[in-house]
């Protein structure tokens, strides 16, 4: 009787250990995947924000965005590559205001309103 109880305890302990191990592994994988997605999303936002800062600086110096071109998912300033993987770039000027819609990698999109000073 004592040996059977010991075997039963061992089986229960192994099952409990496996359940805890599998649940912990799943949780760690989920957290890692979620953190990677957040990292990539925030990296895309930072890239777009740097582009916005560059455009604002260009507007201060040149008073227009005529040197900005968008071709084949690439955004250029004169002949210099600003960003690649830009899937949408639309710029509309009304009076002294530029409305810009931009989408990076089909995942992160932004709308900017830039004022010419």
C-alpha positions, 0 to 999 in steps of 0.5 A: 500500500505504501509503495502504491501511494508513493508511485501515485505521488510521483505520477501526480508530481510529474503531471504537475511539473509538466503542466507548470513547465508547459504553461511557463514555456507558452507564457514566455513565448507569448511575451517574447512574440509580443515584445518583438511586435512592439519593438518593430512597431515602435521602430517603424514609428521612430523611422517615420518621426525622423522623416517628419523632422527632416521634412520640417527642417526642409520646410524651414530652410527651403519653404517648400517640399519640391525636392522630395520625391516618391518613386517605387516605395522609396522616398528621396530628397533630391537624389538621397534616399530618405526611407525605403519601404514607404508604401504610401506618400501623399503631399498636398499643399493648401496655402502655407500648410502641407498635409502629408499622409505616409505609410511605412511597410503597410503597417504604420501610417501617419498623417502630418500637418506641417506649416511653412514658416 
